[in-house]
Structure formats: C-alpha cells, structure tokens
Amino acid sequence: MKIHLRYLFIAFFWWISEISGQSVVGLTTMTDTTLAGHDIPVLIKIKKDFKPDSIRIFLAHYDSFKQKTKDINASELRLADFEISDFGKWSGNIHTITLKNFPEVKENEIRIKVWDEGRFIIIPLINDDEKIKTDKNSISELPLIFIRSSIDPNDSIKALAPIKDIIREEKRFSDHFAWYHYALLFLTLILIGVFMFFKYRKKTKSDFQDIKVPEPAYTVALEKLSVLKNEKIWLKGQVKEFHGQLTYILREYLEKKFEFGALEQSTTEIISAVELKLSEKNHLNTISDILQIADLIKFAKASIDEDLNEKFLNKTIDLVSILR
C-alpha cells in the first residue's frame, strides 16, 4: 500500500509540474526572419489534455532575455511592439488568446505583426501566470525570430523620392541678368563690408560683455531636473509624460557630455556608446535602468509603484552630479 501511495504521490507532482510549466504549450514559427510589419505565422500546440483559459503572447528582446539567470516577470523584460493580427480558430485581444470557449481546439495557427527591429524570443504565458523561465533549456525551446527594416536599401531612394518628369518653367525676370550684374552686386557687398569694418573696429571689449558662455551640460541638466522635481507631474497621473521628460533630459545630458547623438539613438545604442566611455559599471547600470523602465512605460504601457517615479528622478540627479 505504501508503494502505491508513493507512486501516486510522484505521479501527482509530475502532473502538476507539467501543467504549470511552459512545456504544455508549444510554439513553432514558419520563418526565422521577416520584415517589420509583415505577418508572421506561429503554430501553437496545446499538449496532452490541458485546457487553459487563455494564453498571453510576449516578444522579448533576445539580448535582455538571455542575460537573466533566474525566473522573472514579463514586465521586467524589454518587450517588442507587436500585435496578434489573426487569431485563427480562436479569439482574443491584442496580445491575449481566449481559449475557454474553444476547449476542443488543441492546434491552431495565428499571425502576429512586429513593428520593432532586432532579435526577439516569442514567449507564451498560461492563464494569469507572470513568471517566465530563463534557463538555457527554456531559451532553446522558445522560437527566435529576426525582424528587419521593411524598406529595401536598394529601393530607398525611390521610396523616399520617386522619380518624376522634368518640369519646364518659363523664364523669369531674374533669368535675364547678365554675369556683370552679379559682379557689380558682389563688389557693392564688399564695399559695404569694408565700410562696416572700419566703422566698428574701435569697439572695446566692454561692447562684447553681453556674450554668454554656454553653460556646462550638467548645469543645464540639473536645472531641468530641479524643475521636473518641483512640478511632480507623476502625482497628477502624468506618469508617461514624466518619464518622457526625464529620459529626454538624461539623453540630452549624455549627448553633450560624451559627444554622440543620444537624442536620435535607441536605448540599446545609447547603452553601447556610454559603455565605452564609463569605467564605473554602477553608473552604466543606473542609466540602463532609467531608460529601459521608461521604454516599458511609454511603449509597452507598463506601470510601476508611485514612489519609484521620484526614486528614478533622484537617481538621475545623483548620476549627473557625480559625472558632471
């Protein structure tokens, strides 16, 4: 009797581990690379007799996913901007597939559209589960897809500026000017310049004391951060606007401090550029946290605790004060 109970106990926990893991849902993509905005066919197979109520689909940046060493929440990853464009035999909304009305459908093909570029892992989460496995086995089991720009470099000139027929215009009055008219105008400008030079050459240094020397980058950044801190717009429900202003000030400071185009670059590009210029890893981690959390709030509509907004603001002020 004890032996039977032991095997029953083992079988029960084996069944629990099967239905709680991601292994009960298998994903397969029909392609490993495509263009941004194009449909990606994804085959979903629900294994055994498992009957989930829903499946949420996430697309995480591969580089941020592979660096994790333990199970994490989906909100902690850098996620792609995407949508499920076709639910096939199922129904759903944006990222979530509803299955409770389709218990007999165990295999279905959906289609998704991705608007970001880069390498992404497609992750399924069952029901209301928030945990994602990040070990080597889970990475190898999940589909990996590479998204490229939808504009062909060979056709970029035509895409931006289509070739059109030459427009013939009638001659205007200025077309009848001869070369000596322009020479006379050029000579007149030279004479005016010489006259102005001799007239104002005796100006003393006091005449130019009003010229302002550009303020250092850290001074400008700290002034703007102080204004943002006093306004406390996150307390007025403007969390997305707050993180937009905070990251703009940080990007502007990094651009002036390290002399690279931070305002036009993505978070990944900024972190790569700053990594070459900063020897202190803690400062780099602070910059990465501030920018990546802001990306999640602005583009993935994530939410954070209210006190973390002021915490990120104070971290930015401390960072700028130390780096100067």
C-alpha positions in Angstrom: 0.0 0.0 0.0 2.9 2.4 0.8 4.5 1.7 -2.5 1.3 2.5 -4.4 0.9 5.8 -2.4 4.5 6.7 -3.2 3.9 6.2 -7.0 0.6 8.1 -6.8 2.4 11.0 -4.9 5.2 11.1 -7.6 2.7 11.0 -10.5 0.6 13.8 -8.9 3.6 16.2 -8.6 4.8 15.2 -12.2 1.3 16.2 -13.5 1.4 19.5 -11.5 4.8 20.3 -12.9 3.6 19.5 -16.5 0.6 21.8 -16.4 2.3 24.7 -14.6 5.3 24.9 -16.9 5.5 26.5 -20.4 6.1 23.0 -21.9 2.3 22.3 -22.2 2.2 24.9 -24.9 4.5 24.5 -27.9 5.2 27.3 -30.3 6.6 27.0 -33.8 7.3 29.7 -36.4 7.2 29.1 -40.1 10.2 31.5 -40.6 13.1 32.7 -38.6 13.4 36.2 -40.3 11.0 38.7 -41.8 10.3 42.4 -42.3 8.8 44.8 -39.7 5.0 45.0 -40.1 4.7 41.7 -42.0 2.6 38.8 -40.8 4.5 36.0 -39.0 2.7 32.6 -38.9 3.0 31.0 -35.5 1.7 27.4 -34.9 0.5 26.8 -31.3 0.1 23.3 -30.0 -1.5 22.6 -26.6 -0.2 19.3 -25.3 -2.0 16.5 -23.7 -5.4 17.1 -22.0 -4.5 20.6 -20.7 -7.4 23.1 -21.0 -6.1 26.7 -20.3 -8.5 29.6 -20.2 -6.1 31.9 -22.0 -2.6 32.3 -23.4 -0.7 35.6 -23.4 2.0 36.1 -26.0 5.1 38.2 -25.3 8.0 39.2 -27.6 11.1 39.9 -25.6 14.4 41.3 -26.9 16.7 38.3 -27.1 19.8 40.0 -25.6 17.9 41.1 -22.5 16.3 37.7 -22.1 19.4 35.6 -22.3 21.2 37.6 -19.6 18.7 36.6 -17.0 19.8 33.8 -14.6 16.5 33.1 -12.9 12.7 33.2 -13.4 11.4 36.7 -13.8 8.2 38.6 -14.5 7.3 39.6 -18.1 7.3 43.3 -17.1 11.0 43.1 -16.2 12.0 42.4 -19.8 12.4 44.7 -22.8 9.4 43.9 -24.9 8.7 44.5 -28.6 5.8 46.5 -30.0 3.6 43.9 -31.7 0.0 42.7 -32.1 -1.8 39.4 -32.9 -3.3 40.2 -36.3 -5.1 36.9 -36.9 -6.3 34.5 -34.1 -7.2 31.7 -36.5 -9.7 29.3 -34.9 -9.5 31.1 -31.6 -10.4 34.7 -30.5 -8.6 37.2 -28.4 -7.5 40.8 -28.0 -4.1 42.3 -29.0 -1.7 40.0 -27.0 -4.1 37.6 -25.3 -5.7 34.5 -26.8 -9.0 33.4 -25.3 -9.4 29.5 -25.2 -12.1 28.8 -22.7 -14.8 28.8 -25.5 -12.6 26.5 -27.7 -11.6 23.5 -25.4 -11.6 21.1 -28.4 -9.0 23.1 -30.4 -5.6 21.9 -29.5 -3.7 23.1 -32.5 -4.0 26.4 -34.3 -2.1 28.9 -36.4 -2.1 32.6 -35.5 -0.4 35.5 -37.1 1.5 38.3 -35.5 2.9 41.7 -36.7 6.1 43.1 -35.1 6.9 46.8 -35.5 10.3 46.9 -33.9 13.6 45.7 -35.4 16.0 43.2 -33.9 16.1 39.6 -32.5 13.1 38.5 -30.4 12.0 35.4 -28.5 8.3 34.5 -28.6 7.1 33.6 -25.1 3.7 32.1 -24.1 2.3 32.6 -20.6 -0.6 30.4 -19.5 -3.7 32.0 -17.8 -2.6 34.7 -15.3 0.9 33.4 -14.8 3.6 36.2 -14.7 6.7 34.1 -14.3 9.0 33.3 -17.3 11.6 30.6 -17.2 15.0 32.0 -18.2 17.3 28.9 -18.1 19.2 27.6 -21.1 16.5 24.9 -21.8 13.7 27.5 -21.9 15.7 29.7 -24.3 16.3 26.8 -26.7 12.6 25.7 -26.6 11.2 29.2 -27.5 11.1 30.4 -31.1 13.7 33.0 -32.1 12.9 35.4 -34.9 14.8 38.3 -36.5 12.9 41.4 -37.7 14.5 43.6 -40.4 13.5 47.0 -41.7 10.7 46.9 -44.2 12.5 49.3 -46.6 14.9 47.7 -49.1 18.1 49.7 -49.2 18.2 49.2 -53.0 14.9 50.9 -53.3 15.3 53.5 -50.5 15.9 56.4 -52.9 12.8 55.6 -54.9 10.8 55.1 -51.7 11.8 58.5 -50.3 11.9 60.5 -53.6 10.1 58.9 -56.6 11.5 59.8 -60.0 9.3 62.3 -61.8 9.4 64.0 -65.2 11.3 67.3 -65.5 9.1 70.3 -65.1 9.7 73.0 -67.7 9.3 76.6 -66.4 9.0 79.8 -68.2 12.0 82.2 -67.8 11.6 84.8 -65.1 13.0 88.3 -64.8 16.0 87.2 -62.8 16.9 84.8 -65.6 17.8 87.7 -67.9 20.5 89.1 -65.5 24.0 89.1 -67.1 27.1 88.0 -65.2 28.3 91.6 -64.8 25.2 92.4 -62.8 26.2 89.8 -60.2 29.7 91.1 -60.3 28.5 94.6 -59.5 26.4 93.3 -56.7 29.3 91.3 -55.3 31.6 94.4 -55.4 28.9 96.5 -53.7 28.7 94.0 -50.8 32.5 94.1 -50.4 32.4 97.9 -50.2 29.7 97.8 -47.6 31.7 95.2 -45.6 34.8 97.3 -45.7 32.9 100.4 -44.5 31.3 98.5 -41.6 34.7 97.1 -40.6 36.4 100.5 -40.3 33.3 101.9 -38.6 33.2 99.4 -35.8 36.8 98.3 -35.5 37.5 100.6 -32.5 34.9 98.7 -30.3 36.4 97.8 -26.9 36.0 94.5 -25.1 33.2 96.1 -23.0 31.0 96.1 -26.0 31.0 92.3 -26.0 30.5 91.5 -22.3 26.9 90.5 -23.0 28.0 87.5 -25.0 27.1 84.5 -22.9 29.3 81.5 -22.5 27.4 78.2 -22.9 26.5 76.6 -19.6 28.1 73.2 -18.8 25.9 70.2 -19.7 25.5 69.1 -16.1 24.3 72.6 -15.0 21.6 72.6 -17.7 20.5 69.1 -16.8 20.4 69.8 -13.0 18.3 72.9 -13.6 15.8 71.0 -15.7 15.7 68.1 -13.3 15.0 70.5 -10.4 12.0 72.0 -12.3 10.7 68.5 -13.0 11.1 67.5 -9.4 9.1 70.6 -8.2 6.3 70.0 -10.7 5.7 66.4 -9.5 3.6 65.7 -12.6 3.6 61.9 -11.9 1.4 62.6 -8.9 -1.1 64.2 -11.3 -1.5 61.0 -13.3 1.1 62.1 -16.0 3.5 59.1 -15.5 4.2 58.6 -19.2 4.9 62.3 -19.7 7.1 62.4 -16.6 9.3 59.5 -17.9 9.4 61.1 -21.4 10.8 64.4 -19.9 13.1 62.5 -17.5 14.7 60.4 -20.3 14.9 63.4 -22.7 16.9 65.4 -20.1 19.2 62.3 -19.5 19.7 61.7 -23.2 20.4 65.4 -23.8 23.0 65.4 -21.0 24.7 62.2 -22.3 24.8 63.7 -25.8 26.6 66.9 -24.7 28.7 65.1 -22.1 30.1 62.3 -24.3 29.5 63.9 -27.7 27.3 61.4 -29.5 23.8 61.5 -30.9 21.9 60.2 -27.9 18.7 62.0 -28.8 18.3 60.1 -32.0 19.5 56.7 -30.8 17.6 53.8 -29.2 18.2 52.7 -25.7 20.4 49.8 -26.8 22.6 52.1 -28.9 23.0 54.6 -26.1 24.0 52.0 -23.6 26.6 50.6 -26.0 28.0 54.0 -26.6 28.2 55.0 -23.0 29.7 51.6 -22.0 32.8 52.6 -24.0 33.2 55.9 -22.1 32.3 54.9 -18.5 34.6 52.9 -16.3 32.1 52.7 -13.4 29.7 49.9 -14.1 27.2 51.1 -11.4 26.7 54.3 -13.4 26.1 52.3 -16.6 23.5 50.1 -14.8 21.7 53.2 -13.5 21.5 54.7 -17.0 20.2 51.4 -18.4 17.6 51.0 -15.7 16.2 54.5 -16.2 16.0 54.3 -20.0 14.6 50.7 -20.1 11.9 51.3 -17.5 10.9 54.4 -19.4 10.6 52.4 -22.6 8.3 49.9 -20.9 6.1 52.7 -19.6 6.0 54.7 -22.8 5.7 51.9 -25.4 4.5 48.8 -23.5 2.1 50.7 -21.2 3.7 49.1 -18.1 3.1 50.5 -14.6 5.3 50.9 -11.6 4.8 51.9 -8.0 4.3 55.6 -7.4 7.3 56.0 -5.2 9.6 54.6 -7.9 9.0 57.7 -10.1 10.6 60.0 -7.6 13.3 57.4 -6.9 14.3 57.3 -10.6 14.3 61.1 -10.6 16.7 61.3 -7.6 18.9 58.6 -9.2 19.2 60.8 -12.3 20.1 63.9 -10.3 22.8 61.9 -8.3 24.2 60.5 -11.6 24.5 63.9 -13.2 26.0 65.4 -10.1 28.7 62.7 -9.9 29.6 62.6 -13.6 29.4 66.4 -14.0 
